[in-house]
Amino acid sequence: MSREGAPELAVEGAAGLRVAVVASRWHDEIMTGLLDGAQRALREAGVDDVTVVRVPGTFELPVAASRLAADGFDAVVALGVVIRGGTPHFEYVCEAATLGLTAVAERTGVPVGFGVLTCDDEQQARDRAGLPGSVEDKGYEAAGAALATAVTLAPWRHPSGGRR
């Protein structure tokens, strides 16, 4: 795990943004860490209007993110974890989530923070989940990236408040 080259995401100007966090329910301990990290990043940035939506698994993240983005949220943070098993299921779910969340952001113009862990084992996921002893906090990072992108793109909002 390397943070080399990672930007600092101190976000200014995010207060007043409306943000949705969509999080899977699989791997409860890891998801708790990711969700806590995302919510901490949003609080630190002054975001008060946060809606949290839980879905069954990582595969369901894109459809939920799409609905939330279409509902006028300024940013969506997607959180999930997929741990490699002995079948190709891992690759299918990871690819579907990645392509689906990318499509949501491109189609709607709403930034989607990608907080989906794709790990070989549970320890790798714990190391990235922002839990005590973790070396990374991908929930925090995903929320920061979504906010930073929303703030960056704010000047290009349509005058009526809608997306172009």
LUMTI-907079 format. One record per atom (N, C-alpha, C, O): atom name; x negated, y negated, z negated. Coordinates in steps of 0.05 Angstrom, whole numbers. Example, Ala and Ser with C-alpha at 12.3 -4.5 7.8 and 13.67 -1.06 7.14 Angstrom:
residues 2
+------+--------+--------+--------+
| name |      x |      y |      z |
+------+--------+--------+--------+
|    N |   -264 |    114 |   -156 |
|   CA |   -246 |     90 |   -156 |
|    C |   -264 |     66 |   -156 |
|    O |   -285 |     66 |   -169 |
|    N |   -257 |     45 |   -142 |
|   CA |   -273 |     21 |   -143 |
|    C |   -258 |     -1 |   -157 |
|    O |   -268 |    -23 |   -161 |
+------+--------+--------+--------+
end
This chain:
residues 164
+------+--------+--------+--------+
| name |      x |      y |      z |
+------+--------+--------+--------+
|    N |    -17 |     23 |      0 |
|   CA |      0 |      0 |      0 |
|    C |    -18 |    -25 |      0 |
|    O |    -35 |    -28 |    -17 |
|    N |    -13 |    -41 |     19 |
|   CA |    -30 |    -65 |     22 |
|    C |    -12 |    -89 |     24 |
|    O |      7 |    -90 |     40 |
|    N |    -19 |   -110 |      9 |
|   CA |     -5 |   -135 |     12 |
|    C |    -22 |   -154 |     29 |
|    O |    -15 |   -178 |     32 |
|    N |    -44 |   -144 |     40 |
|   CA |    -62 |   -161 |     56 |
|    C |    -46 |   -173 |     79 |
|    O |    -34 |   -158 |     95 |
|    N |    -48 |   -199 |     82 |
|   CA |    -34 |   -213 |    104 |
|    C |     -5 |   -220 |     98 |
|    O |      7 |   -233 |    114 |
|    N |      6 |   -212 |     75 |
|   CA |     34 |   -218 |     69 |
|    C |     36 |   -247 |     62 |
|    O |     20 |   -258 |     47 |
|    N |     57 |   -260 |     73 |
|   CA |     61 |   -289 |     67 |
|    C |     73 |   -293 |     40 |
|    O |     86 |   -276 |     29 |
|    N |     67 |   -316 |     28 |
|   CA |     81 |   -324 |      4 |
|    C |    108 |   -335 |     12 |
|    O |    110 |   -351 |     30 |
|    N |    129 |   -326 |     -1 |
|   CA |    156 |   -334 |      7 |
|    C |    169 |   -351 |    -14 |
|    O |    191 |   -345 |    -23 |
|    N |    156 |   -372 |    -22 |
|   CA |    168 |   -391 |    -40 |
|    C |    189 |   -407 |    -24 |
|    O |    182 |   -422 |     -6 |
|    N |    214 |   -402 |    -30 |
|   CA |    235 |   -413 |    -13 |
|    C |    247 |   -438 |    -25 |
|    O |    257 |   -437 |    -48 |
|    N |    245 |   -460 |    -11 |
|   CA |    258 |   -485 |    -19 |
|    C |    281 |   -491 |      0 |
|    O |    279 |   -485 |     24 |
|    N |    302 |   -501 |    -10 |
|   CA |    325 |   -509 |      6 |
|    C |    345 |   -486 |     10 |
|    O |    363 |   -488 |     27 |
|    N |    344 |   -466 |     -7 |
|   CA |    363 |   -443 |     -5 |
|    C |    388 |   -447 |    -22 |
|    O |    407 |   -433 |    -18 |
|    N |    386 |   -465 |    -41 |
|   CA |    410 |   -470 |    -58 |
|    C |    433 |   -477 |    -40 |
|    O |    430 |   -493 |    -22 |
|    N |    456 |   -466 |    -46 |
|   CA |    480 |   -471 |    -29 |
|    C |    484 |   -451 |     -8 |
|    O |    506 |   -450 |      4 |
|    N |    465 |   -434 |     -2 |
|   CA |    469 |   -413 |     17 |
|    C |    487 |   -391 |      6 |
|    O |    488 |   -386 |    -18 |
|    N |    502 |   -379 |     24 |
|   CA |    520 |   -357 |     17 |
|    C |    506 |   -332 |     26 |
|    O |    502 |   -328 |     50 |
|    N |    500 |   -313 |      8 |
|   CA |    484 |   -290 |     14 |
|    C |    499 |   -264 |      5 |
|    O |    511 |   -263 |    -16 |
|    N |    497 |   -244 |     23 |
|   CA |    508 |   -218 |     16 |
|    C |    485 |   -198 |     13 |
|    O |    466 |   -199 |     29 |
|    N |    487 |   -181 |     -6 |
|   CA |    468 |   -159 |    -10 |
|    C |    484 |   -134 |     -6 |
|    O |    503 |   -128 |    -21 |
|    N |    475 |   -117 |     13 |
|   CA |    488 |    -91 |     17 |
|    C |    468 |    -70 |     10 |
|    O |    445 |    -70 |     20 |
|    N |    476 |    -52 |     -9 |
|   CA |    457 |    -33 |    -20 |
|    C |    469 |     -5 |    -20 |
|    O |    493 |     -2 |    -26 |
|    N |    453 |     14 |    -13 |
|   CA |    462 |     42 |    -13 |
|    C |    464 |     52 |    -42 |
|    O |    452 |     40 |    -60 |
|    N |    477 |     75 |    -46 |
|   CA |    480 |     87 |    -72 |
|    C |    461 |    110 |    -77 |
|    O |    457 |    119 |   -100 |
|    N |    449 |    122 |    -56 |
|   CA |    431 |    144 |    -59 |
|    C |    406 |    135 |    -75 |
|    O |    397 |    112 |    -73 |
|    N |    395 |    153 |    -91 |
|   CA |    371 |    148 |   -107 |
|    C |    375 |    125 |   -126 |
|    O |    362 |    104 |   -124 |
|    N |    392 |    129 |   -146 |
|   CA |    402 |    108 |   -164 |
|    C |    379 |     92 |   -177 |
|    O |    380 |     68 |   -178 |
|    N |    359 |    106 |   -188 |
|   CA |    338 |     91 |   -202 |
|    C |    323 |     72 |   -183 |
|    O |    318 |     49 |   -190 |
|    N |    317 |     82 |   -160 |
|   CA |    302 |     66 |   -140 |
|    C |    319 |     43 |   -131 |
|    O |    310 |     20 |   -128 |
|    N |    345 |     48 |   -126 |
|   CA |    363 |     27 |   -117 |
|    C |    367 |      6 |   -138 |
|    O |    370 |    -18 |   -132 |
|    N |    368 |     14 |   -163 |
|   CA |    370 |     -6 |   -185 |
|    C |    347 |    -25 |   -184 |
|    O |    350 |    -49 |   -187 |
|    N |    322 |    -14 |   -180 |
|   CA |    299 |    -32 |   -178 |
|    C |    300 |    -51 |   -154 |
|    O |    295 |    -74 |   -157 |
|    N |    308 |    -40 |   -131 |
|   CA |    310 |    -57 |   -107 |
|    C |    331 |    -79 |   -110 |
|    O |    326 |   -102 |   -104 |
|    N |    354 |    -71 |   -121 |
|   CA |    376 |    -90 |   -125 |
|    C |    368 |   -112 |   -145 |
|    O |    373 |   -135 |   -141 |
|    N |    355 |   -104 |   -167 |
|   CA |    346 |   -123 |   -187 |
|    C |    327 |   -143 |   -175 |
|    O |    328 |   -167 |   -180 |
|    N |    308 |   -133 |   -159 |
|   CA |    288 |   -150 |   -146 |
|    C |    301 |   -170 |   -127 |
|    O |    294 |   -194 |   -127 |
|    N |    320 |   -161 |   -111 |
|   CA |    334 |   -179 |    -93 |
|    C |    349 |   -200 |   -108 |
|    O |    348 |   -224 |   -101 |
|    N |    363 |   -192 |   -128 |
|   CA |    379 |   -212 |   -144 |
|    C |    361 |   -232 |   -158 |
|    O |    368 |   -255 |   -160 |
|    N |    338 |   -223 |   -168 |
|   CA |    319 |   -241 |   -180 |
|    C |    309 |   -262 |   -160 |
|    O |    307 |   -286 |   -167 |
|    N |    302 |   -253 |   -136 |
|   CA |    292 |   -271 |   -115 |
|    C |    314 |   -292 |   -109 |
|    O |    308 |   -316 |   -105 |
|    N |    339 |   -283 |   -107 |
|   CA |    360 |   -302 |   -100 |
|    C |    364 |   -322 |   -123 |
|    O |    368 |   -346 |   -118 |
|    N |    364 |   -313 |   -148 |
|   CA |    366 |   -332 |   -171 |
|    C |    344 |   -352 |   -171 |
|    O |    348 |   -376 |   -174 |
|    N |    319 |   -342 |   -167 |
|   CA |    296 |   -360 |   -167 |
|    C |    297 |   -381 |   -145 |
|    O |    287 |   -403 |   -148 |
|    N |    311 |   -375 |   -123 |
|   CA |    314 |   -394 |   -101 |
|    C |    338 |   -412 |   -105 |
|    O |    343 |   -430 |    -88 |
|    N |    353 |   -408 |   -126 |
|   CA |    376 |   -425 |   -132 |
|    C |    401 |   -417 |   -117 |
|    O |    420 |   -433 |   -115 |
|    N |    402 |   -393 |   -108 |
|   CA |    426 |   -383 |    -94 |
|    C |    446 |   -373 |   -114 |
|    O |    441 |   -354 |   -129 |
|    N |    469 |   -386 |   -115 |
|   CA |    490 |   -378 |   -135 |
|    C |    512 |   -362 |   -122 |
|    O |    526 |   -346 |   -136 |
|    N |    516 |   -365 |    -96 |
|   CA |    538 |   -351 |    -82 |
|    C |    528 |   -325 |    -70 |
|    O |    519 |   -324 |    -47 |
|    N |    529 |   -303 |    -87 |
|   CA |    518 |   -277 |    -79 |
|    C |    540 |   -256 |    -81 |
|    O |    553 |   -254 |   -102 |
|    N |    544 |   -241 |    -60 |
|   CA |    563 |   -219 |    -60 |
|    C |    547 |   -194 |    -57 |
|    O |    531 |   -191 |    -38 |
|    N |    552 |   -174 |    -75 |
|   CA |    538 |   -148 |    -73 |
|    C |    559 |   -128 |    -64 |
|    O |    580 |   -125 |    -76 |
|    N |    552 |   -113 |    -44 |
|   CA |    569 |    -92 |    -33 |
|    C |    553 |    -66 |    -33 |
|    O |    530 |    -65 |    -24 |
|    N |    565 |    -45 |    -45 |
|   CA |    551 |    -19 |    -45 |
|    C |    564 |      0 |    -25 |
|    O |    588 |      1 |    -22 |
|    N |    547 |     14 |    -10 |
|   CA |    556 |     34 |     10 |
|    C |    544 |     61 |      3 |
|    O |    525 |     62 |    -13 |
|    N |    555 |     82 |     14 |
|   CA |    545 |    109 |      6 |
|    C |    515 |    113 |     11 |
|    O |    501 |    123 |     -7 |
|    N |    505 |    106 |     34 |
|   CA |    477 |    112 |     40 |
|    C |    465 |     92 |     60 |
|    O |    478 |     73 |     67 |
|    N |    440 |     97 |     67 |
|   CA |    426 |     79 |     85 |
|    C |    438 |     78 |    113 |
|    O |    438 |     57 |    126 |
|    N |    449 |    100 |    122 |
|   CA |    462 |    101 |    148 |
|    C |    485 |     81 |    150 |
|    O |    490 |     71 |    172 |
|    N |    498 |     75 |    128 |
|   CA |    521 |     57 |    128 |
|    C |    514 |     28 |    126 |
|    O |    531 |     11 |    128 |
|    N |    489 |     22 |    122 |
|   CA |    481 |     -6 |    119 |
|    C |    487 |    -24 |    143 |
|    O |    497 |    -46 |    139 |
|    N |    482 |    -15 |    168 |
|   CA |    487 |    -33 |    190 |
|    C |    516 |    -41 |    194 |
|    O |    521 |    -64 |    199 |
|    N |    535 |    -23 |    190 |
|   CA |    563 |    -30 |    194 |
|    C |    572 |    -50 |    172 |
|    O |    587 |    -69 |    178 |
|    N |    562 |    -46 |    148 |
|   CA |    569 |    -65 |    126 |
|    C |    556 |    -92 |    131 |
|    O |    568 |   -113 |    128 |
|    N |    530 |    -92 |    139 |
|   CA |    517 |   -117 |    145 |
|    C |    530 |   -132 |    168 |
|    O |    532 |   -156 |    167 |
|    N |    539 |   -117 |    188 |
|   CA |    553 |   -130 |    210 |
|    C |    578 |   -144 |    202 |
|    O |    584 |   -167 |    209 |
|    N |    594 |   -130 |    186 |
|   CA |    619 |   -142 |    176 |
|    C |    614 |   -167 |    159 |
|    O |    628 |   -187 |    161 |
|    N |    594 |   -165 |    141 |
|   CA |    587 |   -188 |    124 |
|    C |    576 |   -211 |    140 |
|    O |    583 |   -234 |    134 |
|    N |    559 |   -206 |    159 |
|   CA |    548 |   -228 |    176 |
|    C |    571 |   -242 |    191 |
|    O |    570 |   -266 |    194 |
|    N |    590 |   -226 |    201 |
|   CA |    613 |   -238 |    215 |
|    C |    631 |   -254 |    197 |
|    O |    647 |   -270 |    207 |
|    N |    629 |   -249 |    171 |
|   CA |    647 |   -263 |    152 |
|    C |    635 |   -290 |    143 |
|    O |    647 |   -303 |    126 |
|    N |    613 |   -299 |    155 |
|   CA |    603 |   -325 |    150 |
|    C |    581 |   -327 |    130 |
|    O |    574 |   -349 |    121 |
|    N |    569 |   -305 |    121 |
|   CA |    547 |   -307 |    103 |
|    C |    523 |   -319 |    118 |
|    O |    520 |   -314 |    142 |
|    N |    507 |   -334 |    104 |
|   CA |    483 |   -346 |    115 |
|    C |    460 |   -327 |    118 |
|    O |    442 |   -331 |    135 |
|    N |    460 |   -306 |    102 |
|   CA |    439 |   -285 |    103 |
|    C |    450 |   -260 |     91 |
|    O |    468 |   -261 |     74 |
|    N |    440 |   -237 |    100 |
|   CA |    447 |   -211 |     89 |
|    C |    421 |   -197 |     81 |
|    O |    401 |   -198 |     96 |
|    N |    421 |   -185 |     58 |
|   CA |    398 |   -169 |     49 |
|    C |    407 |   -140 |     49 |
|    O |    426 |   -133 |     35 |
|    N |    393 |   -123 |     64 |
|   CA |    400 |    -94 |     65 |
|    C |    380 |    -78 |     50 |
|    O |    356 |    -80 |     55 |
|    N |    390 |    -62 |     31 |
|   CA |    373 |    -46 |     13 |
|    C |    380 |    -16 |     15 |
|    O |    403 |     -9 |     12 |
|    N |    360 |      0 |     19 |
|   CA |    365 |     29 |     19 |
|    C |    339 |     44 |     16 |
|    O |    317 |     32 |     15 |
|    N |    341 |     70 |     14 |
|   CA |    318 |     87 |     12 |
|    C |    323 |    113 |     25 |
|    O |    344 |    126 |     21 |
|    N |    304 |    122 |     41 |
|   CA |    306 |    148 |     54 |
|    C |    280 |    163 |     48 |
|    O |    258 |    152 |     54 |
|    N |    282 |    187 |     37 |
|   CA |    259 |    202 |     29 |
|    C |    257 |    226 |     47 |
|    O |    276 |    241 |     50 |
|    N |    234 |    230 |     59 |
|   CA |    230 |    252 |     78 |
|    C |    236 |    279 |     66 |
|    O |    229 |    285 |     43 |
|    N |    250 |    295 |     81 |
|   CA |    256 |    322 |     73 |
|    C |    244 |    341 |     94 |
|    O |    225 |    334 |    108 |
|    N |    255 |    365 |     95 |
|   CA |    244 |    385 |    113 |
|    C |    258 |    387 |    140 |
|    O |    253 |    405 |    155 |
|    N |    275 |    368 |    146 |
|   CA |    290 |    368 |    171 |
|    C |    286 |    342 |    186 |
|    O |    276 |    323 |    174 |
|    N |    295 |    340 |    211 |
|   CA |    292 |    315 |    225 |
|    C |    311 |    293 |    216 |
|    O |    311 |    270 |    226 |
|    N |    329 |    299 |    197 |
|   CA |    348 |    279 |    186 |
|    C |    335 |    253 |    179 |
|    O |    346 |    231 |    185 |
|    N |    311 |    254 |    167 |
|   CA |    297 |    230 |    159 |
|    C |    293 |    211 |    183 |
|    O |    299 |    187 |    181 |
|    N |    283 |    221 |    205 |
|   CA |    277 |    205 |    228 |
|    C |    303 |    193 |    239 |
|    O |    304 |    169 |    247 |
|    N |    324 |    208 |    240 |
|   CA |    350 |    198 |    251 |
|    C |    361 |    176 |    234 |
|    O |    369 |    155 |    245 |
|    N |    361 |    179 |    208 |
|   CA |    372 |    158 |    191 |
|    C |    355 |    133 |    191 |
|    O |    365 |    111 |    192 |
|    N |    329 |    137 |    190 |
|   CA |    311 |    114 |    190 |
|    C |    314 |     97 |    216 |
|    O |    315 |     73 |    215 |
|    N |    314 |    112 |    238 |
|   CA |    317 |     98 |    264 |
|    C |    344 |     84 |    267 |
|    O |    346 |     61 |    276 |
|    N |    365 |     98 |    259 |
|   CA |    392 |     86 |    260 |
|    C |    394 |     61 |    243 |
|    O |    405 |     41 |    252 |
|    N |    383 |     62 |    219 |
|   CA |    385 |     39 |    201 |
|    C |    368 |     16 |    212 |
|    O |    377 |     -7 |    213 |
|    N |    344 |     21 |    222 |
|   CA |    326 |      1 |    232 |
|    C |    338 |    -13 |    257 |
|    O |    340 |    -37 |    258 |
|    N |    346 |      3 |    276 |
|   CA |    358 |     -8 |    300 |
|    C |    385 |    -22 |    295 |
|    O |    391 |    -43 |    307 |
|    N |    401 |    -10 |    277 |
|   CA |    427 |    -21 |    271 |
|    C |    424 |    -49 |    258 |
|    O |    438 |    -67 |    265 |
|    N |    406 |    -51 |    238 |
|   CA |    403 |    -76 |    224 |
|    C |    390 |    -97 |    242 |
|    O |    397 |   -121 |    241 |
|    N |    372 |    -89 |    260 |
|   CA |    361 |   -107 |    279 |
|    C |    382 |   -118 |    298 |
|    O |    383 |   -142 |    304 |
|    N |    400 |   -100 |    307 |
|   CA |    421 |   -108 |    325 |
|    C |    440 |   -128 |    311 |
|    O |    450 |   -147 |    324 |
|    N |    446 |   -124 |    286 |
|   CA |    463 |   -142 |    271 |
|    C |    451 |   -170 |    271 |
|    O |    465 |   -190 |    278 |
|    N |    426 |   -172 |    264 |
|   CA |    413 |   -198 |    264 |
|    C |    412 |   -211 |    291 |
|    O |    418 |   -235 |    293 |
|    N |    406 |   -196 |    312 |
|   CA |    405 |   -207 |    339 |
|    C |    432 |   -216 |    349 |
|    O |    435 |   -237 |    361 |
|    N |    452 |   -199 |    344 |
|   CA |    479 |   -204 |    354 |
|    C |    492 |   -228 |    340 |
|    O |    506 |   -244 |    353 |
|    N |    488 |   -230 |    314 |
|   CA |    503 |   -251 |    299 |
|    C |    486 |   -276 |    294 |
|    O |    498 |   -297 |    289 |
|    N |    460 |   -274 |    296 |
|   CA |    443 |   -297 |    289 |
|    C |    440 |   -301 |    259 |
|    O |    428 |   -321 |    250 |
|    N |    450 |   -282 |    244 |
|   CA |    448 |   -283 |    214 |
|    C |    423 |   -267 |    206 |
|    O |    421 |   -244 |    213 |
|    N |    405 |   -279 |    191 |
|   CA |    381 |   -264 |    182 |
|    C |    389 |   -240 |    165 |
|    O |    406 |   -242 |    148 |
|    N |    376 |   -218 |    170 |
|   CA |    380 |   -194 |    154 |
|    C |    353 |   -186 |    142 |
|    O |    334 |   -179 |    156 |
|    N |    351 |   -188 |    116 |
|   CA |    327 |   -179 |    102 |
|    C |    326 |   -149 |    101 |
|    O |    345 |   -136 |     92 |
|    N |    304 |   -137 |    110 |
|   CA |    302 |   -108 |    113 |
|    C |    288 |    -97 |     88 |
|    O |    263 |    -98 |     86 |
|    N |    304 |    -87 |     70 |
|   CA |    294 |    -75 |     45 |
|    C |    299 |    -45 |     45 |
|    O |    308 |    -34 |     24 |
|    N |    294 |    -32 |     67 |
|   CA |    298 |     -3 |     68 |
|    C |    271 |     11 |     65 |
|    O |    253 |      8 |     82 |
|    N |    269 |     27 |     44 |
|   CA |    244 |     42 |     40 |
|    C |    246 |     68 |     55 |
|    O |    266 |     82 |     54 |
|    N |    226 |     75 |     70 |
|   CA |    224 |    100 |     85 |
|    C |    199 |    114 |     75 |
|    O |    177 |    107 |     84 |
|    N |    202 |    133 |     57 |
|   CA |    179 |    144 |     42 |
|    C |    177 |    174 |     45 |
|    O |    197 |    188 |     51 |
|    N |    153 |    184 |     42 |
|   CA |    149 |    213 |     43 |
|    C |    158 |    227 |     17 |
|    O |    165 |    251 |     18 |
|    N |    158 |    213 |     -5 |
|   CA |    166 |    225 |    -30 |
|    C |    177 |    204 |    -49 |
|    O |    174 |    180 |    -44 |
|    N |    189 |    213 |    -71 |
|   CA |    201 |    195 |    -90 |
|    C |    180 |    177 |   -103 |
|    O |    187 |    154 |   -109 |
|    N |    156 |    186 |   -108 |
|   CA |    136 |    169 |   -121 |
|    C |    129 |    145 |   -103 |
|    O |    126 |    122 |   -113 |
|    N |    127 |    149 |    -77 |
|   CA |    123 |    126 |    -59 |
|    C |    145 |    106 |    -61 |
|    O |    141 |     82 |    -61 |
|    N |    170 |    116 |    -63 |
|   CA |    193 |     98 |    -66 |
|    C |    192 |     83 |    -92 |
|    O |    196 |     58 |    -93 |
|    N |    186 |     97 |   -114 |
|   CA |    184 |     83 |   -140 |
|    C |    162 |     62 |   -140 |
|    O |    165 |     40 |   -152 |
|    N |    140 |     67 |   -126 |
|   CA |    118 |     48 |   -124 |
|    C |    126 |     23 |   -110 |
|    O |    112 |      2 |   -114 |
|    N |    146 |     23 |    -94 |
|   CA |    155 |      0 |    -78 |
|    C |    181 |    -13 |    -88 |
|    O |    189 |    -33 |    -77 |
|    N |    193 |     -1 |   -108 |
|   CA |    220 |     -9 |   -116 |
|    C |    221 |    -31 |   -137 |
|    O |    243 |    -39 |   -145 |
|    N |    199 |    -42 |   -146 |
|   CA |    200 |    -63 |   -166 |
|    C |    207 |    -53 |   -194 |
|    O |    215 |    -68 |   -211 |
|    N |    203 |    -27 |   -199 |
|   CA |    208 |    -16 |   -225 |
|    C |    183 |    -21 |   -243 |
|    O |    162 |    -28 |   -233 |
|    N |    186 |    -17 |   -269 |
|   CA |    162 |    -19 |   -286 |
|    C |    140 |      0 |   -276 |
|    O |    145 |     24 |   -272 |
|    N |    117 |    -10 |   -271 |
|   CA |     95 |      5 |   -261 |
|    C |     93 |      5 |   -230 |
|    O |     73 |     15 |   -219 |
|    N |    112 |     -6 |   -216 |
|   CA |    111 |     -8 |   -187 |
|    C |     90 |    -28 |   -179 |
|    O |     85 |    -48 |   -193 |
|    N |     78 |    -23 |   -156 |
|   CA |     58 |    -42 |   -146 |
|    C |     70 |    -62 |   -126 |
|    O |     58 |    -82 |   -119 |
|    N |     95 |    -56 |   -117 |
|   CA |    109 |    -74 |    -98 |
|    C |    138 |    -76 |   -106 |
|    O |    148 |    -60 |   -121 |
|    N |    151 |    -97 |    -96 |
|   CA |    179 |   -102 |   -102 |
|    C |    193 |   -109 |    -75 |
|    O |    197 |   -133 |    -69 |
|    N |    200 |    -89 |    -60 |
|   CA |    210 |    -93 |    -33 |
|    C |    238 |   -106 |    -33 |
|    O |    246 |   -119 |    -14 |
|    N |    254 |   -102 |    -55 |
|   CA |    279 |   -116 |    -57 |
|    C |    275 |   -146 |    -58 |
|    O |    289 |   -161 |    -45 |
|    N |    257 |   -154 |    -75 |
|   CA |    250 |   -182 |    -78 |
|    C |    240 |   -194 |    -51 |
|    O |    248 |   -215 |    -42 |
|    N |    222 |   -178 |    -38 |
|   CA |    210 |   -188 |    -13 |
|    C |    232 |   -190 |      9 |
|    O |    232 |   -209 |     25 |
|    N |    250 |   -171 |     11 |
|   CA |    271 |   -171 |     31 |
|    C |    289 |   -196 |     27 |
|    O |    296 |   -209 |     47 |
|    N |    296 |   -201 |      2 |
|   CA |    313 |   -225 |     -3 |
|    C |    298 |   -250 |      4 |
|    O |    310 |   -269 |     16 |
|    N |    273 |   -252 |     -3 |
|   CA |    257 |   -275 |      3 |
|    C |    254 |   -280 |     33 |
|    O |    256 |   -303 |     42 |
|    N |    251 |   -258 |     48 |
|   CA |    248 |   -261 |     77 |
|    C |    275 |   -270 |     90 |
|    O |    275 |   -287 |    108 |
|    N |    297 |   -259 |     80 |
|   CA |    323 |   -268 |     91 |
|    C |    328 |   -297 |     85 |
|    O |    337 |   -312 |    102 |
|    N |    322 |   -306 |     60 |
|   CA |    326 |   -334 |     53 |
|    C |    308 |   -352 |     69 |
|    O |    317 |   -373 |     79 |
|    N |    282 |   -345 |     71 |
|   CA |    263 |   -362 |     86 |
|    C |    272 |   -365 |    115 |
|    O |    270 |   -386 |    126 |
|    N |    282 |   -343 |    127 |
|   CA |    291 |   -345 |    155 |
|    C |    316 |   -362 |    157 |
|    O |    319 |   -377 |    175 |
|    N |    335 |   -358 |    138 |
|   CA |    360 |   -374 |    138 |
|    C |    353 |   -404 |    136 |
|    O |    365 |   -421 |    150 |
|    N |    335 |   -411 |    118 |
|   CA |    327 |   -439 |    115 |
|    C |    314 |   -450 |    140 |
|    O |    319 |   -472 |    149 |
|    N |    296 |   -433 |    152 |
|   CA |    282 |   -441 |    176 |
|    C |    302 |   -446 |    199 |
|    O |    298 |   -465 |    214 |
|    N |    322 |   -430 |    201 |
|   CA |    341 |   -432 |    224 |
|    C |    364 |   -451 |    218 |
|    O |    380 |   -457 |    236 |
|    N |    367 |   -462 |    194 |
|   CA |    389 |   -479 |    187 |
|    C |    393 |   -503 |    206 |
|    O |    416 |   -511 |    211 |
|    N |    372 |   -516 |    216 |
|   CA |    376 |   -539 |    234 |
|    C |    390 |   -532 |    260 |
|    O |    400 |   -550 |    273 |
|    N |    391 |   -507 |    267 |
|   CA |    404 |   -499 |    292 |
|    C |    432 |   -488 |    288 |
|    O |    442 |   -474 |    306 |
|    N |    444 |   -494 |    266 |
|   CA |    472 |   -486 |    262 |
|    C |    489 |   -504 |    279 |
|    O |    483 |   -528 |    283 |
|    N |    511 |   -493 |    288 |
|   CA |    530 |   -509 |    303 |
|    C |    542 |   -530 |    285 |
|    O |    547 |   -524 |    261 |
|    N |    548 |   -555 |    295 |
|   CA |    558 |   -576 |    277 |
|    C |    584 |   -569 |    262 |
|    O |    589 |   -579 |    241 |
|    N |    599 |   -551 |    273 |
|   CA |    624 |   -543 |    260 |
|    C |    619 |   -524 |    237 |
|    O |    637 |   -517 |    222 |
|    N |    594 |   -515 |    233 |
|   CA |    587 |   -497 |    212 |
|    C |    585 |   -468 |    222 |
|    O |    574 |   -451 |    208 |
|    N |    596 |   -463 |    245 |
|   CA |    595 |   -436 |    256 |
|    C |    569 |   -431 |    271 |
|    O |    553 |   -450 |    275 |
|    N |    564 |   -407 |    278 |
|   CA |    540 |   -400 |    293 |
|    C |    544 |   -406 |    322 |
|    O |    566 |   -404 |    333 |
|    N |    523 |   -413 |    336 |
|   CA |    525 |   -418 |    365 |
|    C |    527 |   -392 |    380 |
|    O |    529 |   -392 |    404 |
+------+--------+--------+--------+
end
